[in-house]
Amino acid sequence: ADVVRGITDEAFRRYDWQVGCRGARALTYLGALSVETCEAYTRFFMLHQLPSGAYGYFAPDSLNTIDQDSEAKLNSQRLAISLEIIWTLTEMLSFGNWQLLNSLSKSTNSNMVD
């Protein structure tokens, strides 16, 4: 669990949201996510929430030079980051009592019953 926590922390330092969020969820699945770590990750996510509600860190001066094509790419990146963070927050704050992939497999199996 310490290795996963180290990889997760380093990913968040590099703004590698996908790896960081996967690591946070892995810690939750392992039962190794302490309350302090959960609070720290939650504060980190909230720090990077934009006024629009989306998540993601982008340097303010780089946003001034964005054309329309780049803006569309930026918005798609923000959507992906936001979904990843919301998924992670939901699973983290439930402390393992709810998992997206488990709930999807249960609903799929119940629909397949004759």
Chimera marker file (.cmm) of the C-alpha trace (Angstrom):
<marker_set name="trace">
<marker id="1" x="0.000" y="0.000" z="0.000" r="1" g="1" b="0" radius="0.5"/>
<marker id="2" x="2.924" y="2.361" z="0.673" r="1" g="1" b="0" radius="0.5"/>
<marker id="3" x="4.174" y="1.907" z="-2.895" r="1" g="1" b="0" radius="0.5"/>
<marker id="4" x="0.721" y="2.690" z="-4.289" r="1" g="1" b="0" radius="0.5"/>
<marker id="5" x="0.491" y="5.780" z="-2.069" r="1" g="1" b="0" radius="0.5"/>
<marker id="6" x="3.913" y="6.965" z="-3.270" r="1" g="1" b="0" radius="0.5"/>
<marker id="7" x="2.997" y="6.460" z="-6.933" r="1" g="1" b="0" radius="0.5"/>
<marker id="8" x="-0.312" y="8.264" z="-6.366" r="1" g="1" b="0" radius="0.5"/>
<marker id="9" x="1.284" y="11.233" z="-4.631" r="1" g="1" b="0" radius="0.5"/>
<marker id="10" x="3.921" y="11.557" z="-7.351" r="1" g="1" b="0" radius="0.5"/>
<marker id="11" x="1.278" y="11.373" z="-10.084" r="1" g="1" b="0" radius="0.5"/>
<marker id="12" x="-0.684" y="14.201" z="-8.484" r="1" g="1" b="0" radius="0.5"/>
<marker id="13" x="2.516" y="16.282" z="-8.182" r="1" g="1" b="0" radius="0.5"/>
<marker id="14" x="2.986" y="15.866" z="-11.955" r="1" g="1" b="0" radius="0.5"/>
<marker id="15" x="-0.724" y="16.571" z="-12.612" r="1" g="1" b="0" radius="0.5"/>
<marker id="16" x="-1.104" y="13.082" z="-14.053" r="1" g="1" b="0" radius="0.5"/>
<marker id="17" x="-4.766" y="12.940" z="-13.068" r="1" g="1" b="0" radius="0.5"/>
<marker id="18" x="-5.518" y="9.515" z="-14.517" r="1" g="1" b="0" radius="0.5"/>
<marker id="19" x="-2.723" y="7.696" z="-12.686" r="1" g="1" b="0" radius="0.5"/>
<marker id="20" x="-3.318" y="9.662" z="-9.480" r="1" g="1" b="0" radius="0.5"/>
<marker id="21" x="-7.036" y="8.938" z="-9.456" r="1" g="1" b="0" radius="0.5"/>
<marker id="22" x="-6.464" y="5.257" z="-10.207" r="1" g="1" b="0" radius="0.5"/>
<marker id="23" x="-4.003" y="5.114" z="-7.326" r="1" g="1" b="0" radius="0.5"/>
<marker id="24" x="-6.463" y="6.774" z="-4.942" r="1" g="1" b="0" radius="0.5"/>
<marker id="25" x="-9.158" y="4.291" z="-5.944" r="1" g="1" b="0" radius="0.5"/>
<marker id="26" x="-6.689" y="1.405" z="-5.541" r="1" g="1" b="0" radius="0.5"/>
<marker id="27" x="-5.904" y="2.571" z="-2.015" r="1" g="1" b="0" radius="0.5"/>
<marker id="28" x="-9.642" y="2.616" z="-1.327" r="1" g="1" b="0" radius="0.5"/>
<marker id="29" x="-10.078" y="-0.924" z="-2.685" r="1" g="1" b="0" radius="0.5"/>
<marker id="30" x="-7.162" y="-2.127" z="-0.557" r="1" g="1" b="0" radius="0.5"/>
<marker id="31" x="-8.643" y="-0.532" z="2.552" r="1" g="1" b="0" radius="0.5"/>
<marker id="32" x="-5.404" y="1.447" z="2.897" r="1" g="1" b="0" radius="0.5"/>
<marker id="33" x="-6.842" y="4.938" z="2.460" r="1" g="1" b="0" radius="0.5"/>
<marker id="34" x="-6.567" y="6.736" z="5.790" r="1" g="1" b="0" radius="0.5"/>
<marker id="35" x="-8.926" y="9.571" z="6.705" r="1" g="1" b="0" radius="0.5"/>
<marker id="36" x="-5.971" y="11.986" z="6.551" r="1" g="1" b="0" radius="0.5"/>
<marker id="37" x="-4.984" y="10.866" z="3.054" r="1" g="1" b="0" radius="0.5"/>
<marker id="38" x="-8.594" y="11.037" z="1.879" r="1" g="1" b="0" radius="0.5"/>
<marker id="39" x="-8.879" y="14.591" z="3.230" r="1" g="1" b="0" radius="0.5"/>
<marker id="40" x="-5.591" y="15.602" z="1.585" r="1" g="1" b="0" radius="0.5"/>
<marker id="41" x="-6.641" y="14.235" z="-1.825" r="1" g="1" b="0" radius="0.5"/>
<marker id="42" x="-10.075" y="15.853" z="-1.505" r="1" g="1" b="0" radius="0.5"/>
<marker id="43" x="-8.494" y="19.240" z="-0.691" r="1" g="1" b="0" radius="0.5"/>
<marker id="44" x="-6.140" y="18.822" z="-3.660" r="1" g="1" b="0" radius="0.5"/>
<marker id="45" x="-9.098" y="18.130" z="-5.969" r="1" g="1" b="0" radius="0.5"/>
<marker id="46" x="-11.036" y="21.122" z="-4.628" r="1" g="1" b="0" radius="0.5"/>
<marker id="47" x="-7.999" y="23.355" z="-5.101" r="1" g="1" b="0" radius="0.5"/>
<marker id="48" x="-8.021" y="22.479" z="-8.809" r="1" g="1" b="0" radius="0.5"/>
<marker id="49" x="-11.724" y="22.975" z="-9.415" r="1" g="1" b="0" radius="0.5"/>
<marker id="50" x="-12.369" y="25.806" z="-11.826" r="1" g="1" b="0" radius="0.5"/>
<marker id="51" x="-15.172" y="28.388" z="-11.391" r="1" g="1" b="0" radius="0.5"/>
<marker id="52" x="-17.070" y="26.608" z="-14.190" r="1" g="1" b="0" radius="0.5"/>
<marker id="53" x="-17.165" y="23.453" z="-12.059" r="1" g="1" b="0" radius="0.5"/>
<marker id="54" x="-14.685" y="21.523" z="-14.209" r="1" g="1" b="0" radius="0.5"/>
<marker id="55" x="-11.429" y="20.201" z="-12.824" r="1" g="1" b="0" radius="0.5"/>
<marker id="56" x="-7.932" y="20.493" z="-14.185" r="1" g="1" b="0" radius="0.5"/>
<marker id="57" x="-4.885" y="22.680" z="-13.829" r="1" g="1" b="0" radius="0.5"/>
<marker id="58" x="-3.735" y="24.798" z="-16.724" r="1" g="1" b="0" radius="0.5"/>
<marker id="59" x="-1.363" y="27.748" z="-16.452" r="1" g="1" b="0" radius="0.5"/>
<marker id="60" x="-3.319" y="31.040" z="-16.800" r="1" g="1" b="0" radius="0.5"/>
<marker id="61" x="-0.888" y="32.522" z="-19.354" r="1" g="1" b="0" radius="0.5"/>
<marker id="62" x="-1.254" y="29.473" z="-21.618" r="1" g="1" b="0" radius="0.5"/>
<marker id="63" x="-5.016" y="29.963" z="-21.714" r="1" g="1" b="0" radius="0.5"/>
<marker id="64" x="-4.610" y="33.394" z="-23.346" r="1" g="1" b="0" radius="0.5"/>
<marker id="65" x="-3.065" y="31.927" z="-26.502" r="1" g="1" b="0" radius="0.5"/>
<marker id="66" x="-5.677" y="29.249" z="-27.183" r="1" g="1" b="0" radius="0.5"/>
<marker id="67" x="-7.437" y="29.194" z="-30.569" r="1" g="1" b="0" radius="0.5"/>
<marker id="68" x="-10.854" y="27.562" z="-31.151" r="1" g="1" b="0" radius="0.5"/>
<marker id="69" x="-9.427" y="24.126" z="-32.065" r="1" g="1" b="0" radius="0.5"/>
<marker id="70" x="-7.231" y="24.143" z="-28.995" r="1" g="1" b="0" radius="0.5"/>
<marker id="71" x="-10.145" y="25.268" z="-26.841" r="1" g="1" b="0" radius="0.5"/>
<marker id="72" x="-12.191" y="22.251" z="-27.971" r="1" g="1" b="0" radius="0.5"/>
<marker id="73" x="-9.293" y="19.934" z="-27.071" r="1" g="1" b="0" radius="0.5"/>
<marker id="74" x="-8.884" y="21.681" z="-23.725" r="1" g="1" b="0" radius="0.5"/>
<marker id="75" x="-12.583" y="21.254" z="-22.952" r="1" g="1" b="0" radius="0.5"/>
<marker id="76" x="-12.444" y="17.550" z="-23.814" r="1" g="1" b="0" radius="0.5"/>
<marker id="77" x="-9.436" y="17.155" z="-21.511" r="1" g="1" b="0" radius="0.5"/>
<marker id="78" x="-11.279" y="18.967" z="-18.743" r="1" g="1" b="0" radius="0.5"/>
<marker id="79" x="-14.272" y="16.668" z="-19.221" r="1" g="1" b="0" radius="0.5"/>
<marker id="80" x="-12.096" y="13.568" z="-18.945" r="1" g="1" b="0" radius="0.5"/>
<marker id="81" x="-10.301" y="14.919" z="-15.868" r="1" g="1" b="0" radius="0.5"/>
<marker id="82" x="-13.578" y="15.973" z="-14.251" r="1" g="1" b="0" radius="0.5"/>
<marker id="83" x="-15.140" y="12.529" z="-14.766" r="1" g="1" b="0" radius="0.5"/>
<marker id="84" x="-12.050" y="10.822" z="-13.383" r="1" g="1" b="0" radius="0.5"/>
<marker id="85" x="-12.037" y="13.035" z="-10.278" r="1" g="1" b="0" radius="0.5"/>
<marker id="86" x="-15.784" y="12.745" z="-9.624" r="1" g="1" b="0" radius="0.5"/>
<marker id="87" x="-15.537" y="8.955" z="-9.936" r="1" g="1" b="0" radius="0.5"/>
<marker id="88" x="-12.577" y="8.919" z="-7.555" r="1" g="1" b="0" radius="0.5"/>
<marker id="89" x="-14.206" y="11.266" z="-5.035" r="1" g="1" b="0" radius="0.5"/>
<marker id="90" x="-17.365" y="9.155" z="-4.961" r="1" g="1" b="0" radius="0.5"/>
<marker id="91" x="-15.494" y="5.925" z="-4.342" r="1" g="1" b="0" radius="0.5"/>
<marker id="92" x="-12.987" y="7.478" z="-1.933" r="1" g="1" b="0" radius="0.5"/>
<marker id="93" x="-15.603" y="9.182" z="0.219" r="1" g="1" b="0" radius="0.5"/>
<marker id="94" x="-17.661" y="5.995" z="0.447" r="1" g="1" b="0" radius="0.5"/>
<marker id="95" x="-14.549" y="4.256" z="1.895" r="1" g="1" b="0" radius="0.5"/>
<marker id="96" x="-15.101" y="1.173" z="-0.225" r="1" g="1" b="0" radius="0.5"/>
<marker id="97" x="-18.849" y="0.849" z="0.337" r="1" g="1" b="0" radius="0.5"/>
<marker id="98" x="-19.585" y="1.725" z="-3.307" r="1" g="1" b="0" radius="0.5"/>
<marker id="99" x="-17.606" y="0.948" z="-6.440" r="1" g="1" b="0" radius="0.5"/>
<marker id="100" x="-18.624" y="1.978" z="-9.942" r="1" g="1" b="0" radius="0.5"/>
<marker id="101" x="-17.424" y="-1.153" z="-11.707" r="1" g="1" b="0" radius="0.5"/>
<marker id="102" x="-19.130" y="-3.461" z="-9.190" r="1" g="1" b="0" radius="0.5"/>
<marker id="103" x="-22.406" y="-1.572" z="-9.487" r="1" g="1" b="0" radius="0.5"/>
<marker id="104" x="-22.240" y="-1.743" z="-13.300" r="1" g="1" b="0" radius="0.5"/>
<marker id="105" x="-21.655" y="-5.498" z="-13.320" r="1" g="1" b="0" radius="0.5"/>
<marker id="106" x="-24.573" y="-6.051" z="-10.904" r="1" g="1" b="0" radius="0.5"/>
<marker id="107" x="-26.968" y="-4.002" z="-13.031" r="1" g="1" b="0" radius="0.5"/>
<marker id="108" x="-25.808" y="-5.758" z="-16.219" r="1" g="1" b="0" radius="0.5"/>
<marker id="109" x="-26.243" y="-9.195" z="-14.641" r="1" g="1" b="0" radius="0.5"/>
<marker id="110" x="-29.727" y="-8.359" z="-13.359" r="1" g="1" b="0" radius="0.5"/>
<marker id="111" x="-30.751" y="-7.277" z="-16.873" r="1" g="1" b="0" radius="0.5"/>
<marker id="112" x="-29.542" y="-10.570" z="-18.320" r="1" g="1" b="0" radius="0.5"/>
<marker id="113" x="-31.800" y="-12.742" z="-16.144" r="1" g="1" b="0" radius="0.5"/>
<marker id="114" x="-34.481" y="-14.519" z="-18.217" r="1" g="1" b="0" radius="0.5"/>
<link id1="1" id2="2" r="1" g="1" b="0" radius="0.2"/>
<link id1="2" id2="3" r="1" g="1" b="0" radius="0.2"/>
<link id1="3" id2="4" r="1" g="1" b="0" radius="0.2"/>
<link id1="4" id2="5" r="1" g="1" b="0" radius="0.2"/>
<link id1="5" id2="6" r="1" g="1" b="0" radius="0.2"/>
<link id1="6" id2="7" r="1" g="1" b="0" radius="0.2"/>
<link id1="7" id2="8" r="1" g="1" b="0" radius="0.2"/>
<link id1="8" id2="9" r="1" g="1" b="0" radius="0.2"/>
<link id1="9" id2="10" r="1" g="1" b="0" radius="0.2"/>
<link id1="10" id2="11" r="1" g="1" b="0" radius="0.2"/>
<link id1="11" id2="12" r="1" g="1" b="0" radius="0.2"/>
<link id1="12" id2="13" r="1" g="1" b="0" radius="0.2"/>
<link id1="13" id2="14" r="1" g="1" b="0" radius="0.2"/>
<link id1="14" id2="15" r="1" g="1" b="0" radius="0.2"/>
<link id1="15" id2="16" r="1" g="1" b="0" radius="0.2"/>
<link id1="16" id2="17" r="1" g="1" b="0" radius="0.2"/>
<link id1="17" id2="18" r="1" g="1" b="0" radius="0.2"/>
<link id1="18" id2="19" r="1" g="1" b="0" radius="0.2"/>
<link id1="19" id2="20" r="1" g="1" b="0" radius="0.2"/>
<link id1="20" id2="21" r="1" g="1" b="0" radius="0.2"/>
<link id1="21" id2="22" r="1" g="1" b="0" radius="0.2"/>
<link id1="22" id2="23" r="1" g="1" b="0" radius="0.2"/>
<link id1="23" id2="24" r="1" g="1" b="0" radius="0.2"/>
<link id1="24" id2="25" r="1" g="1" b="0" radius="0.2"/>
<link id1="25" id2="26" r="1" g="1" b="0" radius="0.2"/>
<link id1="26" id2="27" r="1" g="1" b="0" radius="0.2"/>
<link id1="27" id2="28" r="1" g="1" b="0" radius="0.2"/>
<link id1="28" id2="29" r="1" g="1" b="0" radius="0.2"/>
<link id1="29" id2="30" r="1" g="1" b="0" radius="0.2"/>
<link id1="30" id2="31" r="1" g="1" b="0" radius="0.2"/>
<link id1="31" id2="32" r="1" g="1" b="0" radius="0.2"/>
<link id1="32" id2="33" r="1" g="1" b="0" radius="0.2"/>
<link id1="33" id2="34" r="1" g="1" b="0" radius="0.2"/>
<link id1="34" id2="35" r="1" g="1" b="0" radius="0.2"/>
<link id1="35" id2="36" r="1" g="1" b="0" radius="0.2"/>
<link id1="36" id2="37" r="1" g="1" b="0" radius="0.2"/>
<link id1="37" id2="38" r="1" g="1" b="0" radius="0.2"/>
<link id1="38" id2="39" r="1" g="1" b="0" radius="0.2"/>
<link id1="39" id2="40" r="1" g="1" b="0" radius="0.2"/>
<link id1="40" id2="41" r="1" g="1" b="0" radius="0.2"/>
<link id1="41" id2="42" r="1" g="1" b="0" radius="0.2"/>
<link id1="42" id2="43" r="1" g="1" b="0" radius="0.2"/>
<link id1="43" id2="44" r="1" g="1" b="0" radius="0.2"/>
<link id1="44" id2="45" r="1" g="1" b="0" radius="0.2"/>
<link id1="45" id2="46" r="1" g="1" b="0" radius="0.2"/>
<link id1="46" id2="47" r="1" g="1" b="0" radius="0.2"/>
<link id1="47" id2="48" r="1" g="1" b="0" radius="0.2"/>
<link id1="48" id2="49" r="1" g="1" b="0" radius="0.2"/>
<link id1="49" id2="50" r="1" g="1" b="0" radius="0.2"/>
<link id1="50" id2="51" r="1" g="1" b="0" radius="0.2"/>
<link id1="51" id2="52" r="1" g="1" b="0" radius="0.2"/>
<link id1="52" id2="53" r="1" g="1" b="0" radius="0.2"/>
<link id1="53" id2="54" r="1" g="1" b="0" radius="0.2"/>
<link id1="54" id2="55" r="1" g="1" b="0" radius="0.2"/>
<link id1="55" id2="56" r="1" g="1" b="0" radius="0.2"/>
<link id1="56" id2="57" r="1" g="1" b="0" radius="0.2"/>
<link id1="57" id2="58" r="1" g="1" b="0" radius="0.2"/>
<link id1="58" id2="59" r="1" g="1" b="0" radius="0.2"/>
<link id1="59" id2="60" r="1" g="1" b="0" radius="0.2"/>
<link id1="60" id2="61" r="1" g="1" b="0" radius="0.2"/>
<link id1="61" id2="62" r="1" g="1" b="0" radius="0.2"/>
<link id1="62" id2="63" r="1" g="1" b="0" radius="0.2"/>
<link id1="63" id2="64" r="1" g="1" b="0" radius="0.2"/>
<link id1="64" id2="65" r="1" g="1" b="0" radius="0.2"/>
<link id1="65" id2="66" r="1" g="1" b="0" radius="0.2"/>
<link id1="66" id2="67" r="1" g="1" b="0" radius="0.2"/>
<link id1="67" id2="68" r="1" g="1" b="0" radius="0.2"/>
<link id1="68" id2="69" r="1" g="1" b="0" radius="0.2"/>
<link id1="69" id2="70" r="1" g="1" b="0" radius="0.2"/>
<link id1="70" id2="71" r="1" g="1" b="0" radius="0.2"/>
<link id1="71" id2="72" r="1" g="1" b="0" radius="0.2"/>
<link id1="72" id2="73" r="1" g="1" b="0" radius="0.2"/>
<link id1="73" id2="74" r="1" g="1" b="0" radius="0.2"/>
<link id1="74" id2="75" r="1" g="1" b="0" radius="0.2"/>
<link id1="75" id2="76" r="1" g="1" b="0" radius="0.2"/>
<link id1="76" id2="77" r="1" g="1" b="0" radius="0.2"/>
<link id1="77" id2="78" r="1" g="1" b="0" radius="0.2"/>
<link id1="78" id2="79" r="1" g="1" b="0" radius="0.2"/>
<link id1="79" id2="80" r="1" g="1" b="0" radius="0.2"/>
<link id1="80" id2="81" r="1" g="1" b="0" radius="0.2"/>
<link id1="81" id2="82" r="1" g="1" b="0" radius="0.2"/>
<link id1="82" id2="83" r="1" g="1" b="0" radius="0.2"/>
<link id1="83" id2="84" r="1" g="1" b="0" radius="0.2"/>
<link id1="84" id2="85" r="1" g="1" b="0" radius="0.2"/>
<link id1="85" id2="86" r="1" g="1" b="0" radius="0.2"/>
<link id1="86" id2="87" r="1" g="1" b="0" radius="0.2"/>
<link id1="87" id2="88" r="1" g="1" b="0" radius="0.2"/>
<link id1="88" id2="89" r="1" g="1" b="0" radius="0.2"/>
<link id1="89" id2="90" r="1" g="1" b="0" radius="0.2"/>
<link id1="90" id2="91" r="1" g="1" b="0" radius="0.2"/>
<link id1="91" id2="92" r="1" g="1" b="0" radius="0.2"/>
<link id1="92" id2="93" r="1" g="1" b="0" radius="0.2"/>
<link id1="93" id2="94" r="1" g="1" b="0" radius="0.2"/>
<link id1="94" id2="95" r="1" g="1" b="0" radius="0.2"/>
<link id1="95" id2="96" r="1" g="1" b="0" radius="0.2"/>
<link id1="96" id2="97" r="1" g="1" b="0" radius="0.2"/>
<link id1="97" id2="98" r="1" g="1" b="0" radius="0.2"/>
<link id1="98" id2="99" r="1" g="1" b="0" radius="0.2"/>
<link id1="99" id2="100" r="1" g="1" b="0" radius="0.2"/>
<link id1="100" id2="101" r="1" g="1" b="0" radius="0.2"/>
<link id1="101" id2="102" r="1" g="1" b="0" radius="0.2"/>
<link id1="102" id2="103" r="1" g="1" b="0" radius="0.2"/>
<link id1="103" id2="104" r="1" g="1" b="0" radius="0.2"/>
<link id1="104" id2="105" r="1" g="1" b="0" radius="0.2"/>
<link id1="105" id2="106" r="1" g="1" b="0" radius="0.2"/>
<link id1="106" id2="107" r="1" g="1" b="0" radius="0.2"/>
<link id1="107" id2="108" r="1" g="1" b="0" radius="0.2"/>
<link id1="108" id2="109" r="1" g="1" b="0" radius="0.2"/>
<link id1="109" id2="110" r="1" g="1" b="0" radius="0.2"/>
<link id1="110" id2="111" r="1" g="1" b="0" radius="0.2"/>
<link id1="111" id2="112" r="1" g="1" b="0" radius="0.2"/>
<link id1="112" id2="113" r="1" g="1" b="0" radius="0.2"/>
<link id1="113" id2="114" r="1" g="1" b="0" radius="0.2"/>
</marker_set>
